[in-house]
């Protein structure tokens, strides 16, 4: 089944649940443009999430969902909020949602855990989740080790449930590749940072537009907290401290508030500019609808051309 048929959207695309970026208003804009908007609950408490869900409801009558970062101390409360507010789709990251899945399924919620490897797929499939978001290390923010090209087909091999590809997808060619790997749809993040509707500071958007293919780096690998961001003063200092043997606690203290500085203040020097490796492909700010339509149209053309070449 295609992802759009499963979710009731126009396009087989989900917007990533980017903390401090994926607000209720932005999620509504994504849903109104034809994809599935997600509210990113990272950095929120339960009351804030409830408010953002209601904001989203007031701005769209299309399907939308919520992403819950399970390492958030408020995750158990948030798990109840999405049920109480009638949310229809939940994606999860940074943990295992085993304790929450039964209640979510009883409430009729579709559940899609983000997975960086097949181990979690095997553990969660028996719980009745609806599919998996296989996210490769090309993505921005928290990352695993496997690339999208390697991860998606291996996840596809170990489950009959729908697989959504994420990480390194910003064009019709990459969407077509995701379909070829066995995905039913994709999750998009970095390419939506430069949409007209995205609420990040213009300095952040411009930094993404200015980035070259090699302008991201991964911090925190040595302390089991890998995050892909754009290279800047903050990332260089972080990596310097990491090489010197700083603890995870020391590094977390160093980056405290850095994402908010980037998103709201436009601080491109000491802010955390979370961004994926496809940044080098992005050259202009465009409406969400244009991004989705072009990606979908180009993917169809690529698939048709490829089929013709190999007949």
ZIUR-V969316 format. One record per pair of residues at least 24 apart in sequence whose C-alpha atoms are under 8 Angstrom apart, sorted by sequence separation. I is the first residue (numbers start at 1). GAP is how many residues later the second one is. D is the distance in Angstrom with one decimal. If there is no record, write none. Layout:
{{I,GAP,D} {I,GAP,D}}
This chain:
{{10,24,4.9} {11,24,5.2} {14,24,7.4} {16,24,7.8} {17,24,7.4} {18,24,7.5} {19,24,6.1} {64,24,7.1} {65,24,4.4} {66,24,5.0} {67,24,4.6} {68,24,4.9} {69,24,4.9} {70,24,5.5} {71,24,6.3} {76,24,7.8} {83,24,6.3} {96,24,7.8} {105,24,7.9} {223,24,7.1} {9,25,5.9} {10,25,6.3} {39,25,8.0} {41,25,6.9} {42,25,7.8} {63,25,7.4} {64,25,6.7} {65,25,5.5} {66,25,6.3} {67,25,5.5} {68,25,6.5} {69,25,5.5} {70,25,5.1} {79,25,7.8} {102,25,7.4} {223,25,5.5} {9,26,5.8} {37,26,7.6} {38,26,5.8} {39,26,6.3} {40,26,6.1} {41,26,5.9} {42,26,6.5} {65,26,7.5} {67,26,7.5} {69,26,7.3} {70,26,7.1} {83,26,7.9} {98,26,7.0} {101,26,7.0} {102,26,8.0} {152,26,7.9} {156,26,6.4} {9,27,6.5} {25,27,7.6} {36,27,6.3} {37,27,4.9} {38,27,4.6} {39,27,4.6} {40,27,5.0} {41,27,5.3} {42,27,5.6} {70,27,7.1} {101,27,7.6} {116,27,7.5} {117,27,7.8} {139,27,7.1} {140,27,7.5} {156,27,7.7} {24,28,4.6} {28,28,5.2} {32,28,6.4} {36,28,5.3} {37,28,6.3} {38,28,5.0} {39,28,6.0} {40,28,6.7} {41,28,6.8} {46,28,6.3} {101,28,7.1} {116,28,5.3} {139,28,4.0} {153,28,5.5} {220,28,7.9} {7,29,7.7} {23,29,6.5} {24,29,5.8} {27,29,6.6} {28,29,7.5} {31,29,7.1} {36,29,7.1} {38,29,6.3} {43,29,7.7} {45,29,5.8} {46,29,7.8} {49,29,7.2} {98,29,7.2} {116,29,7.3} {117,29,7.2} {132,29,7.4} {134,29,6.7} {138,29,5.0} {139,29,5.7} {152,29,6.4} {153,29,6.3} {24,30,7.6} {25,30,6.4} {29,30,7.9} {32,30,6.5} {42,30,6.9} {116,30,6.9} {131,30,5.0} {132,30,6.5} {133,30,5.9} {134,30,6.0} {135,30,6.2} {136,30,6.2} {137,30,6.5} {138,30,5.1} {152,30,7.2} {4,31,7.9} {24,31,5.5} {25,31,5.5} {28,31,5.8} {29,31,7.7} {31,31,5.8} {46,31,5.8} {50,31,6.4} {54,31,8.0} {130,31,6.6} {131,31,4.6} {132,31,5.0} {133,31,4.6} {134,31,5.2} {135,31,4.4} {136,31,4.9} {152,31,7.1} {24,32,4.4} {28,32,5.4} {31,32,6.5} {46,32,5.1} {49,32,7.7} {50,32,7.8} {53,32,7.4} {130,32,7.0} {131,32,5.7} {132,32,6.1} {133,32,5.9} {134,32,5.9} {135,32,5.4} {136,32,7.5} {149,32,7.5} {31,33,6.3} {45,33,7.5} {118,33,7.9} {131,33,7.6} {133,33,6.6} {25,34,7.0} {28,34,7.8} {117,34,6.7} {121,34,7.2} {125,34,7.5} {46,35,6.8} {50,35,7.3} {116,35,7.4} {234,35,6.2} {28,36,7.2} {118,36,7.0} {122,36,7.2} {125,36,8.0} {232,36,7.1} {233,36,5.2} {234,36,4.6} {27,37,6.9} {118,37,5.5} {121,37,7.6} {122,37,7.8} {232,37,5.7} {233,37,6.0} {234,37,6.7} {235,37,7.7} {117,38,7.4} {121,38,7.5} {232,38,7.3} {234,38,7.2} {118,40,7.3} {230,42,7.6} {229,43,6.5} {230,43,5.4} {229,44,5.2} {230,44,6.4} {229,45,4.1} {230,45,6.1} {228,46,6.1} {229,46,5.1} {227,47,7.6} {228,47,6.4} {229,47,7.1} {228,48,6.6} {17,49,7.2} {140,49,7.5} {17,50,5.2} {139,50,7.7} {140,50,6.7} {139,51,7.6} {9,53,7.7} {9,54,6.9} {133,54,7.5} {8,55,6.9} {7,56,7.3} {204,58,6.3} {204,59,6.7} {216,59,7.1} {216,60,7.0} {201,61,7.3} {207,61,7.3} {216,61,6.3} {200,62,7.9} {201,62,5.5} {204,62,5.7} {215,62,7.7} {200,63,4.8} {201,63,5.7} {203,63,5.0} {204,63,7.6} {214,63,7.3} {199,64,7.9} {200,64,6.4} {201,64,6.6} {202,64,6.8} {203,64,7.3} {204,64,6.6} {213,64,6.3} {201,65,5.0} {203,65,6.9} {213,65,6.8} {215,65,7.9} {200,66,7.9} {213,66,6.6} {214,66,7.8} {208,67,7.4} {212,67,6.8} {213,67,4.4} {211,68,5.9} {212,68,4.3} {213,68,7.5} {204,69,6.9} {211,69,5.3} {212,69,7.9} {209,70,6.8} {210,70,7.6} {208,71,5.7} {209,71,7.3} {208,72,7.8} {209,73,5.6} {210,73,7.7} {208,74,7.4} {209,74,5.3} {209,75,6.8} {144,82,7.3} {142,83,7.4} {143,83,5.8} {142,84,5.8} {143,84,5.8} {142,85,4.4} {143,85,6.8} {190,85,5.7} {141,86,4.8} {142,86,6.5} {190,86,5.7} {140,87,7.2} {141,87,4.9} {189,87,8.0} {191,87,7.5} {140,88,5.0} {141,88,6.5} {190,88,7.1} {191,88,7.3} {194,88,7.8} {139,89,7.2} {140,89,6.3} {190,89,6.8} {196,89,5.9} {194,90,7.1} {195,90,5.3} {196,90,5.5} {197,90,6.7} {191,91,6.9} {194,91,5.0} {195,91,5.0} {196,91,5.0} {197,91,6.9} {194,92,6.9} {195,92,5.3} {196,92,6.9} {195,93,5.6} {192,96,7.2} {195,96,7.8} {168,108,6.7} {170,108,6.5} {167,109,7.2} {168,109,6.2} {169,109,7.0} {168,110,5.5} {170,111,7.5} {175,120,7.2} {175,121,7.7} {172,122,7.2} {173,122,8.0} {172,123,4.2} {176,123,4.9} {171,124,5.3} {172,124,6.0} {175,124,5.9} {176,124,7.4} {170,125,7.6} {172,125,7.1} {173,125,6.8} {174,125,7.7} {172,126,4.5} {173,126,5.5} {176,126,6.8} {171,127,7.6} {172,127,4.0} {176,127,6.3} {171,128,7.8} {172,128,7.7} {173,129,6.3} {172,130,7.4} {141,133,5.1} {140,134,5.3} {141,134,6.4} {140,135,4.0} {141,135,7.5} {139,136,7.0} {140,136,3.8} {139,137,4.3} {140,137,7.3} {138,138,5.7} {139,138,6.5} {138,139,5.4} {138,140,7.7} {3,159,7.9} {1,161,7.5} {3,161,7.8} {29,168,6.9} {14,171,8.0} {16,171,5.9} {18,171,7.4} {26,171,6.6} {12,172,7.3} {13,172,5.7} {14,172,6.2} {15,172,5.6} {16,172,5.6} {17,172,8.0} {26,172,6.3} {12,173,4.7} {13,173,5.0} {14,173,4.5} {15,173,5.0} {16,173,5.0} {26,173,7.1} {12,174,6.5} {13,174,5.6} {14,174,6.1} {15,174,6.0} {13,175,7.0} {15,177,7.8} {21,177,7.4} {21,178,6.4} {21,179,6.4} {3,181,5.3} {4,181,7.7} {2,182,5.0} {3,182,5.2} {1,183,6.7} {2,183,6.7} {20,239,7.7} {20,240,6.8} {21,242,7.1} {20,243,7.1} {33,255,6.2} {34,255,7.1} {33,256,4.9} {35,257,7.7} {30,258,6.7} {34,258,7.7} {29,259,7.9} {33,259,7.8} {11,281,7.4} {11,285,7.6}}
